[in-house]
């Protein structure tokens, strides 16, 4: 297969992923409303999960085919670019103000599970002859996911949070109003979900196969391709959702989408990936972990000491400069 065709198929794969995720979110939100699931639960589960589905599908195929560098590089890269690129752009468009809950609970929880991920990857608890992500560690991530779901259930009873969720659903539903979703027929809803899932499967397979072909053609590591092209491509749903929220000055949604996606990327995507197939860990990725943890701590401290918990344009510029520097580092490191 020619390199040109591989690049074209990679782009087509990303299109399938993005549209598939879009249809899946629309259908799932409509179905949830039809059966009476609270809006806050829809926002923090279905919508957040929907924007993480591209990473999940890509990682499932990569796990099955044994491309460990794609599995880890995709999630580390996606979470890094969610912070320093997507949130950076959002803060430059409009300063991001966060709620007390996000600052006190969701951001610290995101930092915690990232550190746990780092500890597991480096076998700091259960030492082995080589660094290894095992089935048991995947199960631990699923347990953390259940804890997160309990948290979501708890805040679903808080009426002050519901209005925020309604905005999130509206933002991620391509501007469609609540009435449009509620009036959807059950046939249309099921069709959206099925078409979305088919698009995700086709797109995920195309992205993995052609990303590997491109890496081999240019004689670079799968890790580099995963940390750059694949991770940025699978983060496009988060990028679109967050930028729309920022332009509409819904700053709580902008940061909530980023943090929620990063949490689910680790708990669901990595958790399921290593349950499907345990992964050998390349310690050169520790540098990427340091950046992810450092960028998360920077966000937390910036908000903690800023006026009115605002991540302003200065922070956004720092993130964008960091993003450019990181991309240069990846190219040099290969």
Phi and psi restraints in degrees (value plus and minus 20) as a CYANA .aco file:
   2 UNK   PHI     -91.9   -51.9
   2 UNK   PSI     137.0   177.0
   3 UNK   PHI     -86.4   -46.4
   3 UNK   PSI     -54.7   -14.7
   4 UNK   PHI     -81.5   -41.5
   4 UNK   PSI     -65.0   -25.0
   5 UNK   PHI     -84.5   -44.5
   5 UNK   PSI     -58.1   -18.1
   6 UNK   PHI     -82.3   -42.3
   6 UNK   PSI     -61.1   -21.1
   7 UNK   PHI     -85.9   -45.9
   7 UNK   PSI     -63.5   -23.5
   8 UNK   PHI     -81.1   -41.1
   8 UNK   PSI     -65.5   -25.5
   9 UNK   PHI     -86.6   -46.6
   9 UNK   PSI     -52.8   -12.8
  10 UNK   PHI     -83.0   -43.0
  10 UNK   PSI     -66.1   -26.1
  11 UNK   PHI     -82.4   -42.4
  11 UNK   PSI     -64.1   -24.1
  12 UNK   PHI     -80.8   -40.8
  12 UNK   PSI     -59.2   -19.2
  13 UNK   PHI     -80.7   -40.7
  13 UNK   PSI     -62.4   -22.4
  14 UNK   PHI     -83.6   -43.6
  14 UNK   PSI     -58.2   -18.2
  15 UNK   PHI     -82.8   -42.8
  15 UNK   PSI     -64.7   -24.7
  16 UNK   PHI     -79.7   -39.7
  16 UNK   PSI     -62.3   -22.3
  17 UNK   PHI     -82.5   -42.5
  17 UNK   PSI     -67.9   -27.9
  18 UNK   PHI     -86.7   -46.7
  18 UNK   PSI     -67.0   -27.0
  19 UNK   PHI     -87.8   -47.8
  19 UNK   PSI     -56.8   -16.8
  20 UNK   PHI     -81.6   -41.6
  20 UNK   PSI     -64.7   -24.7
  21 UNK   PHI     -83.6   -43.6
  21 UNK   PSI     -59.0   -19.0
  22 UNK   PHI     -82.0   -42.0
  22 UNK   PSI     -67.9   -27.9
  23 UNK   PHI     -85.2   -45.2
  23 UNK   PSI     -59.9   -19.9
  24 UNK   PHI     -83.4   -43.4
  24 UNK   PSI     -62.6   -22.6
  25 UNK   PHI     -83.2   -43.2
  25 UNK   PSI     -68.5   -28.5
  26 UNK   PHI     -78.2   -38.2
  26 UNK   PSI     -67.8   -27.8
  27 UNK   PHI     -85.8   -45.8
  27 UNK   PSI     -62.1   -22.1
  28 UNK   PHI     -87.6   -47.6
  28 UNK   PSI     -61.1   -21.1
  29 UNK   PHI     -83.8   -43.8
  29 UNK   PSI     -63.4   -23.4
  30 UNK   PHI     -83.4   -43.4
  30 UNK   PSI     -62.7   -22.7
  31 UNK   PHI     -84.7   -44.7
  31 UNK   PSI     -60.5   -20.5
  32 UNK   PHI     -84.4   -44.4
  32 UNK   PSI     -61.1   -21.1
  33 UNK   PHI     -84.6   -44.6
  33 UNK   PSI     -58.9   -18.9
  34 UNK   PHI     -81.8   -41.8
  34 UNK   PSI     -55.3   -15.3
  35 UNK   PHI    -115.3   -75.3
  35 UNK   PSI     -16.2    23.8
  36 UNK   PHI      65.4   105.4
  36 UNK   PSI       5.0    45.0
  37 UNK   PHI     -93.5   -53.5
  37 UNK   PSI     114.8   154.8
  38 UNK   PHI     -77.5   -37.5
  38 UNK   PSI     125.6   165.6
  39 UNK   PHI     -77.8   -37.8
  39 UNK   PSI     -59.3   -19.3
  40 UNK   PHI     -83.3   -43.3
  40 UNK   PSI     -56.7   -16.7
  41 UNK   PHI     -88.5   -48.5
  41 UNK   PSI     -59.9   -19.9
  42 UNK   PHI     -79.8   -39.8
  42 UNK   PSI     -66.6   -26.6
  43 UNK   PHI     -83.9   -43.9
  43 UNK   PSI     -63.5   -23.5
  44 UNK   PHI    -109.7   -69.7
  44 UNK   PSI     -25.8    14.2
  45 UNK   PHI    -136.8   -96.8
  45 UNK   PSI     -88.7   -48.7
  46 UNK   PHI     -85.7   -45.7
  46 UNK   PSI     -67.7   -27.7
  47 UNK   PHI     -88.6   -48.6
  47 UNK   PSI     -64.8   -24.8
  48 UNK   PHI     -83.9   -43.9
  48 UNK   PSI     -62.5   -22.5
  49 UNK   PHI     -86.2   -46.2
  49 UNK   PSI     -58.3   -18.3
  50 UNK   PHI     -78.8   -38.8
  50 UNK   PSI     -59.1   -19.1
  51 UNK   PHI     -95.0   -55.0
  51 UNK   PSI     -33.0     7.0
  52 UNK   PHI    -118.1   -78.1
  52 UNK   PSI     -25.2    14.8
  53 UNK   PHI     -80.9   -40.9
  53 UNK   PSI     -60.4   -20.4
  54 UNK   PHI     -76.0   -36.0
  54 UNK   PSI     -63.7   -23.7
  55 UNK   PHI     -81.9   -41.9
  55 UNK   PSI     -60.4   -20.4
  56 UNK   PHI     -83.0   -43.0
  56 UNK   PSI     -68.1   -28.1
  57 UNK   PHI     -84.9   -44.9
  57 UNK   PSI     -64.7   -24.7
  58 UNK   PHI     -79.1   -39.1
  58 UNK   PSI     -62.5   -22.5
  59 UNK   PHI     -90.8   -50.8
  59 UNK   PSI     -53.9   -13.9
  60 UNK   PHI     -82.6   -42.6
  60 UNK   PSI     -67.1   -27.1
  61 UNK   PHI     -84.4   -44.4
  61 UNK   PSI     -61.1   -21.1
  62 UNK   PHI     -84.6   -44.6
  62 UNK   PSI     -58.3   -18.3
  63 UNK   PHI     -85.3   -45.3
  63 UNK   PSI     -66.3   -26.3
  64 UNK   PHI     -81.6   -41.6
  64 UNK   PSI     -58.1   -18.1
  65 UNK   PHI    -109.4   -69.4
  65 UNK   PSI     -20.1    19.9
  66 UNK   PHI      58.4    98.4
  66 UNK   PSI       2.7    42.7
  67 UNK   PHI    -111.5   -71.5
  67 UNK   PSI      58.1    98.1
  68 UNK   PHI     -80.3   -40.3
  68 UNK   PSI     -58.5   -18.5
  69 UNK   PHI     -85.3   -45.3
  69 UNK   PSI     -52.8   -12.8
  70 UNK   PHI     -89.1   -49.1
  70 UNK   PSI     -61.7   -21.7
  71 UNK   PHI     -77.7   -37.7
  71 UNK   PSI     -74.5   -34.5
  72 UNK   PHI     -94.7   -54.7
  72 UNK   PSI     -62.1   -22.1
  73 UNK   PHI     -82.9   -42.9
  73 UNK   PSI     -57.6   -17.6
  74 UNK   PHI     -81.7   -41.7
  74 UNK   PSI     -66.6   -26.6
  75 UNK   PHI     -94.4   -54.4
  75 UNK   PSI     -65.3   -25.3
  76 UNK   PHI     -80.0   -40.0
  76 UNK   PSI     -66.5   -26.5
  77 UNK   PHI     -83.2   -43.2
  77 UNK   PSI     -64.5   -24.5
  78 UNK   PHI     -80.1   -40.1
  78 UNK   PSI     -66.0   -26.0
  79 UNK   PHI     -86.6   -46.6
  79 UNK   PSI     -57.8   -17.8
  80 UNK   PHI     -84.2   -44.2
  80 UNK   PSI     -68.5   -28.5
  81 UNK   PHI     -91.5   -51.5
  81 UNK   PSI     -48.2    -8.2
  82 UNK   PHI     -77.7   -37.7
  82 UNK   PSI     -60.9   -20.9
  83 UNK   PHI     -98.0   -58.0
  83 UNK   PSI     -82.4   -42.4
  84 UNK   PHI    -100.0   -60.0
  84 UNK   PSI     -44.3    -4.3
  85 UNK   PHI    -117.7   -77.7
  85 UNK   PSI     -77.6   -37.6
  86 UNK   PHI     -88.4   -48.4
  86 UNK   PSI     -69.3   -29.3
  87 UNK   PHI     -89.1   -49.1
  87 UNK   PSI     -52.9   -12.9
  88 UNK   PHI     -81.0   -41.0
  88 UNK   PSI     -67.7   -27.7
  89 UNK   PHI     -82.1   -42.1
  89 UNK   PSI     -63.2   -23.2
  90 UNK   PHI     -80.3   -40.3
  90 UNK   PSI     -63.2   -23.2
  91 UNK   PHI     -86.4   -46.4
  91 UNK   PSI     -52.8   -12.8
  92 UNK   PHI     -91.5   -51.5
  92 UNK   PSI     -58.4   -18.4
  93 UNK   PHI     -84.4   -44.4
  93 UNK   PSI     -68.2   -28.2
  94 UNK   PHI    -177.0  -137.0
  94 UNK   PSI     104.2   144.2
  95 UNK   PHI     -68.5   -28.5
  95 UNK   PSI     116.6   156.6
  96 UNK   PHI    -116.9   -76.9
  96 UNK   PSI      99.0   139.0
  97 UNK   PHI    -123.4   -83.4
  97 UNK   PSI     111.3   151.3
  98 UNK   PHI    -133.1   -93.1
  98 UNK   PSI     138.2   178.2
  99 UNK   PHI    -100.3   -60.3
  99 UNK   PSI     145.1   185.1
 100 UNK   PHI     -81.9   -41.9
 100 UNK   PSI     -59.7   -19.7
 101 UNK   PHI     -79.7   -39.7
 101 UNK   PSI     -63.9   -23.9
 102 UNK   PHI     -83.1   -43.1
 102 UNK   PSI     -63.7   -23.7
 103 UNK   PHI     -89.9   -49.9
 103 UNK   PSI     -61.0   -21.0
 104 UNK   PHI    -106.3   -66.3
 104 UNK   PSI     -42.6    -2.6
 105 UNK   PHI    -145.4  -105.4
 105 UNK   PSI     -75.6   -35.6
 106 UNK   PHI     -90.8   -50.8
 106 UNK   PSI     -64.0   -24.0
 107 UNK   PHI     -85.7   -45.7
 107 UNK   PSI     -67.2   -27.2
 108 UNK   PHI     -79.2   -39.2
 108 UNK   PSI     -57.6   -17.6
 109 UNK   PHI     -84.6   -44.6
 109 UNK   PSI     -60.5   -20.5
 110 UNK   PHI     -81.7   -41.7
 110 UNK   PSI     -62.6   -22.6
 111 UNK   PHI     -84.5   -44.5
 111 UNK   PSI     -62.6   -22.6
 112 UNK   PHI     -79.0   -39.0
 112 UNK   PSI     -70.3   -30.3
 113 UNK   PHI     -91.5   -51.5
 113 UNK   PSI     -45.6    -5.6
 114 UNK   PHI     -87.3   -47.3
 114 UNK   PSI     -62.0   -22.0
 115 UNK   PHI     -85.6   -45.6
 115 UNK   PSI     -60.6   -20.6
 116 UNK   PHI     -80.9   -40.9
 116 UNK   PSI     -62.7   -22.7
 117 UNK   PHI     -77.9   -37.9
 117 UNK   PSI     -65.5   -25.5
 118 UNK   PHI     -82.6   -42.6
 118 UNK   PSI     -64.0   -24.0
 119 UNK   PHI     -83.2   -43.2
 119 UNK   PSI     -65.1   -25.1
 120 UNK   PHI     -82.8   -42.8
 120 UNK   PSI     -64.3   -24.3
 121 UNK   PHI     -82.1   -42.1
 121 UNK   PSI     -55.3   -15.3
 122 UNK   PHI    -114.4   -74.4
 122 UNK   PSI     -11.5    28.5
 123 UNK   PHI      30.5    70.5
 123 UNK   PSI      28.5    68.5
 124 UNK   PHI    -100.4   -60.4
 124 UNK   PSI     -34.6     5.4
 125 UNK   PHI    -124.9   -84.9
 125 UNK   PSI     -77.0   -37.0
 126 UNK   PHI    -125.9   -85.9
 126 UNK   PSI      66.0   106.0
 127 UNK   PHI     -83.8   -43.8
 127 UNK   PSI     120.0   160.0
 128 UNK   PHI    -155.0  -115.0
 128 UNK   PSI     157.4   197.4
 129 UNK   PHI     -88.2   -48.2
 129 UNK   PSI     -42.6    -2.6
 130 UNK   PHI    -166.8  -126.8
 130 UNK   PSI     136.1   176.1
 131 UNK   PHI     -88.2   -48.2
 131 UNK   PSI     113.3   153.3
 132 UNK   PHI    -175.4  -135.4
 132 UNK   PSI     111.0   151.0
 133 UNK   PHI    -119.8   -79.8
 133 UNK   PSI      96.9   136.9
 134 UNK   PHI    -127.0   -87.0
 134 UNK   PSI     153.5   193.5
 135 UNK   PHI     -76.5   -36.5
 135 UNK   PSI     -65.1   -25.1
 136 UNK   PHI     -79.5   -39.5
 136 UNK   PSI     -58.5   -18.5
 137 UNK   PHI     -89.9   -49.9
 137 UNK   PSI     -53.3   -13.3
 138 UNK   PHI     -83.2   -43.2
 138 UNK   PSI     -59.8   -19.8
 139 UNK   PHI     -85.1   -45.1
 139 UNK   PSI     -56.9   -16.9
 140 UNK   PHI     -80.3   -40.3
 140 UNK   PSI     -61.6   -21.6
 141 UNK   PHI     -82.8   -42.8
 141 UNK   PSI     -58.6   -18.6
 142 UNK   PHI     -85.7   -45.7
 142 UNK   PSI     -55.7   -15.7
 143 UNK   PHI     -83.5   -43.5
 143 UNK   PSI     -63.9   -23.9
 144 UNK   PHI     -78.9   -38.9
 144 UNK   PSI     -58.0   -18.0
 145 UNK   PHI     -80.9   -40.9
 145 UNK   PSI     -62.8   -22.8
 146 UNK   PHI     -82.5   -42.5
 146 UNK   PSI     -58.6   -18.6
 147 UNK   PHI     -81.9   -41.9
 147 UNK   PSI     -62.4   -22.4
 148 UNK   PHI     -83.0   -43.0
 148 UNK   PSI     -59.1   -19.1
 149 UNK   PHI     -85.6   -45.6
 149 UNK   PSI     -57.8   -17.8
 150 UNK   PHI     -82.1   -42.1
 150 UNK   PSI     -61.1   -21.1
 151 UNK   PHI     -80.8   -40.8
 151 UNK   PSI     -64.3   -24.3
 152 UNK   PHI     -82.5   -42.5
 152 UNK   PSI     -61.8   -21.8
 153 UNK   PHI     -80.8   -40.8
 153 UNK   PSI     -58.8   -18.8
 154 UNK   PHI     -84.9   -44.9
 154 UNK   PSI     -65.4   -25.4
 155 UNK   PHI     -97.2   -57.2
 155 UNK   PSI     -33.7     6.3
 156 UNK   PHI     -85.8   -45.8
 156 UNK   PSI     -38.8     1.2
 157 UNK   PHI    -106.4   -66.4
 157 UNK   PSI     -25.6    14.4
 158 UNK   PHI    -110.8   -70.8
 158 UNK   PSI      88.2   128.2
 159 UNK   PHI     -82.5   -42.5
 159 UNK   PSI     -45.0    -5.0
 160 UNK   PHI     -90.2   -50.2
 160 UNK   PSI     -40.9    -0.9
 161 UNK   PHI    -104.9   -64.9
 161 UNK   PSI     -40.7    -0.7
 162 UNK   PHI     -85.4   -45.4
 162 UNK   PSI     -60.4   -20.4
 163 UNK   PHI     -79.9   -39.9
 163 UNK   PSI     -58.2   -18.2
 164 UNK   PHI     -82.4   -42.4
 164 UNK   PSI     -61.5   -21.5
 165 UNK   PHI     -85.3   -45.3
 165 UNK   PSI     -57.7   -17.7
 166 UNK   PHI     -80.6   -40.6
 166 UNK   PSI     -59.2   -19.2
 167 UNK   PHI     -84.8   -44.8
 167 UNK   PSI     -58.8   -18.8
 168 UNK   PHI     -82.8   -42.8
 168 UNK   PSI     -66.2   -26.2
 169 UNK   PHI     -82.5   -42.5
 169 UNK   PSI     -62.3   -22.3
 170 UNK   PHI     -81.9   -41.9
 170 UNK   PSI     -62.4   -22.4
 171 UNK   PHI     -84.8   -44.8
 171 UNK   PSI     -62.3   -22.3
 172 UNK   PHI    -106.7   -66.7
 172 UNK   PSI     -19.5    20.5
 173 UNK   PHI    -124.5   -84.5
 173 UNK   PSI       7.9    47.9
 174 UNK   PHI      38.1    78.1
 174 UNK   PSI      13.2    53.2
 175 UNK   PHI      61.2   101.2
 175 UNK   PSI     -16.7    23.3
 176 UNK   PHI     -92.3   -52.3
 176 UNK   PSI     117.2   157.2
 177 UNK   PHI    -100.2   -60.2
 177 UNK   PSI     152.3   192.3
 178 UNK   PHI     -83.5   -43.5
 178 UNK   PSI     -60.3   -20.3
 179 UNK   PHI     -81.6   -41.6
 179 UNK   PSI     -57.6   -17.6
 180 UNK   PHI     -80.2   -40.2
 180 UNK   PSI     -63.2   -23.2
 181 UNK   PHI     -87.6   -47.6
 181 UNK   PSI     -62.8   -22.8
 182 UNK   PHI     -88.7   -48.7
 182 UNK   PSI     -47.4    -7.4
 183 UNK   PHI    -106.7   -66.7
 183 UNK   PSI     -22.3    17.7
 184 UNK   PHI     -84.4   -44.4
 184 UNK   PSI     117.5   157.5
 185 UNK   PHI     -92.8   -52.8
 185 UNK   PSI     136.2   176.2
 186 UNK   PHI     -83.6   -43.6
 186 UNK   PSI     -53.0   -13.0
 187 UNK   PHI     -83.6   -43.6
 187 UNK   PSI     -65.9   -25.9
 188 UNK   PHI     -83.6   -43.6
 188 UNK   PSI     -60.0   -20.0
 189 UNK   PHI     -82.7   -42.7
 189 UNK   PSI     -68.2   -28.2
 190 UNK   PHI     -84.1   -44.1
 190 UNK   PSI     -58.7   -18.7
 191 UNK   PHI     -82.0   -42.0
 191 UNK   PSI     -62.7   -22.7
 192 UNK   PHI     -80.7   -40.7
 192 UNK   PSI     -64.6   -24.6
 193 UNK   PHI     -84.9   -44.9
 193 UNK   PSI     -65.3   -25.3
 194 UNK   PHI     -85.9   -45.9
 194 UNK   PSI     -66.6   -26.6
 195 UNK   PHI     -82.4   -42.4
 195 UNK   PSI     -59.9   -19.9
 196 UNK   PHI     -81.4   -41.4
 196 UNK   PSI     -65.0   -25.0
 197 UNK   PHI     -84.8   -44.8
 197 UNK   PSI     -61.2   -21.2
 198 UNK   PHI     -83.0   -43.0
 198 UNK   PSI     -63.8   -23.8
 199 UNK   PHI     -81.6   -41.6
 199 UNK   PSI     -59.5   -19.5
 200 UNK   PHI     -85.3   -45.3
 200 UNK   PSI     -63.0   -23.0
 201 UNK   PHI     -85.0   -45.0
 201 UNK   PSI     -67.2   -27.2
 202 UNK   PHI     -83.3   -43.3
 202 UNK   PSI     -67.0   -27.0
 203 UNK   PHI     -83.7   -43.7
 203 UNK   PSI     -61.7   -21.7
 204 UNK   PHI     -82.0   -42.0
 204 UNK   PSI     -64.0   -24.0
 205 UNK   PHI     -82.9   -42.9
 205 UNK   PSI     -62.7   -22.7
 206 UNK   PHI     -85.2   -45.2
 206 UNK   PSI     -61.1   -21.1
 207 UNK   PHI     -84.0   -44.0
 207 UNK   PSI     -67.7   -27.7
 208 UNK   PHI     -82.7   -42.7
 208 UNK   PSI     -70.9   -30.9
 209 UNK   PHI     -81.8   -41.8
 209 UNK   PSI     -64.2   -24.2
 210 UNK   PHI    -100.0   -60.0
 210 UNK   PSI     -48.5    -8.5
 211 UNK   PHI     -83.7   -43.7
 211 UNK   PSI     -62.1   -22.1
 212 UNK   PHI     -84.5   -44.5
 212 UNK   PSI     -61.8   -21.8
 213 UNK   PHI     -80.5   -40.5
 213 UNK   PSI     -62.1   -22.1
 214 UNK   PHI     -85.5   -45.5
 214 UNK   PSI     -62.4   -22.4
 215 UNK   PHI     -80.3   -40.3
 215 UNK   PSI     -63.1   -23.1
 216 UNK   PHI     -88.3   -48.3
 216 UNK   PSI     -58.3   -18.3
 217 UNK   PHI     -83.7   -43.7
 217 UNK   PSI     -64.2   -24.2
 218 UNK   PHI    -108.4   -68.4
 218 UNK   PSI     -17.2    22.8
 219 UNK   PHI      37.9    77.9
 219 UNK   PSI      21.8    61.8
 220 UNK   PHI    -136.5   -96.5
 220 UNK   PSI     145.9   185.9
 221 UNK   PHI     -93.7   -53.7
 221 UNK   PSI     131.2   171.2
 222 UNK   PHI     -81.1   -41.1
 222 UNK   PSI     -50.0   -10.0
 223 UNK   PHI     -79.9   -39.9
 223 UNK   PSI     -63.9   -23.9
 224 UNK   PHI     -83.9   -43.9
 224 UNK   PSI     -66.1   -26.1
 225 UNK   PHI     -82.3   -42.3
 225 UNK   PSI     -61.0   -21.0
 226 UNK   PHI     -86.4   -46.4
 226 UNK   PSI     -60.8   -20.8
 227 UNK   PHI     -92.7   -52.7
 227 UNK   PSI     -38.9     1.1
 228 UNK   PHI    -132.9   -92.9
 228 UNK   PSI    -101.2   -61.2
 229 UNK   PHI     -81.6   -41.6
 229 UNK   PSI     -70.3   -30.3
 230 UNK   PHI     -87.5   -47.5
 230 UNK   PSI     -66.7   -26.7
 231 UNK   PHI     -86.8   -46.8
 231 UNK   PSI     -59.8   -19.8
 232 UNK   PHI     -87.9   -47.9
 232 UNK   PSI     -61.1   -21.1
 233 UNK   PHI     -82.2   -42.2
 233 UNK   PSI     -63.7   -23.7
 234 UNK   PHI     -94.5   -54.5
 234 UNK   PSI     -33.2     6.8
 235 UNK   PHI    -110.1   -70.1
 235 UNK   PSI     -20.2    19.8
 236 UNK   PHI     -79.5   -39.5
 236 UNK   PSI     -58.8   -18.8
 237 UNK   PHI     -79.7   -39.7
 237 UNK   PSI     -62.2   -22.2
 238 UNK   PHI     -83.2   -43.2
 238 UNK   PSI     -58.8   -18.8
 239 UNK   PHI     -82.3   -42.3
 239 UNK   PSI     -69.7   -29.7
 240 UNK   PHI     -82.4   -42.4
 240 UNK   PSI     -68.2   -28.2
 241 UNK   PHI     -80.1   -40.1
 241 UNK   PSI     -64.7   -24.7
 242 UNK   PHI     -90.5   -50.5
 242 UNK   PSI     -60.2   -20.2
 243 UNK   PHI     -87.2   -47.2
 243 UNK   PSI     -59.6   -19.6
 244 UNK   PHI     -80.2   -40.2
 244 UNK   PSI     -63.9   -23.9
 245 UNK   PHI     -82.4   -42.4
 245 UNK   PSI     -60.7   -20.7
 246 UNK   PHI     -87.3   -47.3
 246 UNK   PSI     -62.3   -22.3
 247 UNK   PHI     -86.0   -46.0
 247 UNK   PSI     -47.1    -7.1
 248 UNK   PHI    -111.2   -71.2
 248 UNK   PSI     -13.3    26.7
 249 UNK   PHI      39.5    79.5
 249 UNK   PSI      12.9    52.9
 250 UNK   PHI    -118.1   -78.1
 250 UNK   PSI      51.1    91.1
 251 UNK   PHI     -85.7   -45.7
 251 UNK   PSI     -51.1   -11.1
 252 UNK   PHI     -84.1   -44.1
 252 UNK   PSI     -52.2   -12.2
 253 UNK   PHI     -93.6   -53.6
 253 UNK   PSI     -57.8   -17.8
 254 UNK   PHI     -78.9   -38.9
 254 UNK   PSI     -70.4   -30.4
 255 UNK   PHI     -97.5   -57.5
 255 UNK   PSI     -52.1   -12.1
 256 UNK   PHI     -83.7   -43.7
 256 UNK   PSI     -58.6   -18.6
 257 UNK   PHI     -85.9   -45.9
 257 UNK   PSI     -61.5   -21.5
 258 UNK   PHI     -85.4   -45.4
 258 UNK   PSI     -71.0   -31.0
 259 UNK   PHI     -86.2   -46.2
 259 UNK   PSI     -63.3   -23.3
 260 UNK   PHI     -82.2   -42.2
 260 UNK   PSI     -60.5   -20.5
 261 UNK   PHI     -85.3   -45.3
 261 UNK   PSI     -62.0   -22.0
 262 UNK   PHI     -82.7   -42.7
 262 UNK   PSI     -58.8   -18.8
 263 UNK   PHI     -83.2   -43.2
 263 UNK   PSI     -68.9   -28.9
 264 UNK   PHI     -90.4   -50.4
 264 UNK   PSI     -50.4   -10.4
 265 UNK   PHI     -78.6   -38.6
 265 UNK   PSI     -58.9   -18.9
 266 UNK   PHI    -100.7   -60.7
 266 UNK   PSI     -70.4   -30.4
 267 UNK   PHI     -88.7   -48.7
 267 UNK   PSI     -65.8   -25.8
 268 UNK   PHI    -108.6   -68.6
 268 UNK   PSI     -73.7   -33.7
 269 UNK   PHI     -87.9   -47.9
 269 UNK   PSI     -71.5   -31.5
 270 UNK   PHI     -90.1   -50.1
 270 UNK   PSI     -60.6   -20.6
 271 UNK   PHI     -76.0   -36.0
 271 UNK   PSI     -71.4   -31.4
 272 UNK   PHI     -89.0   -49.0
 272 UNK   PSI     -55.7   -15.7
 273 UNK   PHI     -80.7   -40.7
 273 UNK   PSI     -64.6   -24.6
 274 UNK   PHI    -102.5   -62.5
 274 UNK   PSI     -36.0     4.0
 275 UNK   PHI     -92.6   -52.6
 275 UNK   PSI     -60.1   -20.1
 276 UNK   PHI     -84.6   -44.6
 276 UNK   PSI     -66.4   -26.4
 277 UNK   PHI    -174.4  -134.4
 277 UNK   PSI      91.8   131.8
 278 UNK   PHI     -72.8   -32.8
 278 UNK   PSI     129.0   169.0
 279 UNK   PHI    -142.2  -102.2
 279 UNK   PSI     113.5   153.5
 280 UNK   PHI     -96.5   -56.5
 280 UNK   PSI     119.3   159.3
 281 UNK   PHI    -127.9   -87.9
 281 UNK   PSI     110.5   150.5
 282 UNK   PHI    -110.5   -70.5
 282 UNK   PSI      95.7   135.7
 283 UNK   PHI     -86.5   -46.5
 283 UNK   PSI     -32.0     8.0
 284 UNK   PHI     -85.0   -45.0
 284 UNK   PSI     -38.1     1.9
 285 UNK   PHI     -95.1   -55.1
 285 UNK   PSI     -27.2    12.8
 286 UNK   PHI     -78.0   -38.0
 286 UNK   PSI     -56.3   -16.3
 287 UNK   PHI     -80.1   -40.1
 287 UNK   PSI     -59.9   -19.9
 288 UNK   PHI     -88.0   -48.0
 288 UNK   PSI     -57.0   -17.0
 289 UNK   PHI     -82.1   -42.1
 289 UNK   PSI     -63.7   -23.7
 290 UNK   PHI     -78.9   -38.9
 290 UNK   PSI     -61.0   -21.0
 291 UNK   PHI     -85.6   -45.6
 291 UNK   PSI     -64.2   -24.2
 292 UNK   PHI     -82.9   -42.9
 292 UNK   PSI     -66.1   -26.1
 293 UNK   PHI     -86.3   -46.3
 293 UNK   PSI     -62.8   -22.8
 294 UNK   PHI     -83.1   -43.1
 294 UNK   PSI     -62.6   -22.6
 295 UNK   PHI     -85.9   -45.9
 295 UNK   PSI     -55.0   -15.0
 296 UNK   PHI     -89.1   -49.1
 296 UNK   PSI     -63.3   -23.3
 297 UNK   PHI     -85.4   -45.4
 297 UNK   PSI     -58.9   -18.9
 298 UNK   PHI     -79.4   -39.4
 298 UNK   PSI     -64.4   -24.4
 299 UNK   PHI     -81.1   -41.1
 299 UNK   PSI     -65.8   -25.8
 300 UNK   PHI     -81.9   -41.9
 300 UNK   PSI     -67.6   -27.6
 301 UNK   PHI     -88.6   -48.6
 301 UNK   PSI     -58.6   -18.6
 302 UNK   PHI     -79.0   -39.0
 302 UNK   PSI     -66.3   -26.3
 303 UNK   PHI     -89.6   -49.6
 303 UNK   PSI     -57.0   -17.0
 304 UNK   PHI     -82.8   -42.8
 304 UNK   PSI     -57.9   -17.9
 305 UNK   PHI    -123.5   -83.5
 305 UNK   PSI     -16.0    24.0
 306 UNK   PHI    -111.0   -71.0
 306 UNK   PSI     144.5   184.5
 307 UNK   PHI     -95.5   -55.5
 307 UNK   PSI     110.7   150.7
 308 UNK   PHI      37.7    77.7
 308 UNK   PSI      11.7    51.7
 309 UNK   PHI      30.1    70.1
 309 UNK   PSI      34.5    74.5
 310 UNK   PHI    -132.8   -92.8
 310 UNK   PSI     106.8   146.8
 311 UNK   PHI    -114.9   -74.9
 311 UNK   PSI      81.2   121.2
 312 UNK   PHI    -109.5   -69.5
 312 UNK   PSI    -191.2  -151.2
 313 UNK   PHI     -86.9   -46.9
 313 UNK   PSI     -50.3   -10.3
 314 UNK   PHI     -81.6   -41.6
 314 UNK   PSI     -65.9   -25.9
 315 UNK   PHI     -82.0   -42.0
 315 UNK   PSI     -59.8   -19.8
 316 UNK   PHI     -82.1   -42.1
 316 UNK   PSI     -62.6   -22.6
 317 UNK   PHI     -84.6   -44.6
 317 UNK   PSI     -61.3   -21.3
 318 UNK   PHI     -80.2   -40.2
 318 UNK   PSI     -62.0   -22.0
 319 UNK   PHI     -84.1   -44.1
 319 UNK   PSI     -63.6   -23.6
 320 UNK   PHI     -85.3   -45.3
 320 UNK   PSI     -61.2   -21.2
 321 UNK   PHI     -82.0   -42.0
 321 UNK   PSI     -61.6   -21.6
 322 UNK   PHI     -81.6   -41.6
 322 UNK   PSI     -60.6   -20.6
 323 UNK   PHI     -81.3   -41.3
 323 UNK   PSI     -67.6   -27.6
 324 UNK   PHI     -82.1   -42.1
 324 UNK   PSI     -63.9   -23.9
 325 UNK   PHI     -82.4   -42.4
 325 UNK   PSI     -59.0   -19.0
 326 UNK   PHI     -85.5   -45.5
 326 UNK   PSI     -62.4   -22.4
 327 UNK   PHI     -82.4   -42.4
 327 UNK   PSI     -61.4   -21.4
 328 UNK   PHI     -82.8   -42.8
 328 UNK   PSI     -62.9   -22.9
 329 UNK   PHI     -80.1   -40.1
 329 UNK   PSI     -63.0   -23.0
 330 UNK   PHI     -81.9   -41.9
 330 UNK   PSI     -61.9   -21.9
 331 UNK   PHI     -85.6   -45.6
 331 UNK   PSI     -60.4   -20.4
 332 UNK   PHI     -88.4   -48.4
 332 UNK   PSI     -61.9   -21.9
 333 UNK   PHI     -89.8   -49.8
 333 UNK   PSI     -58.8   -18.8
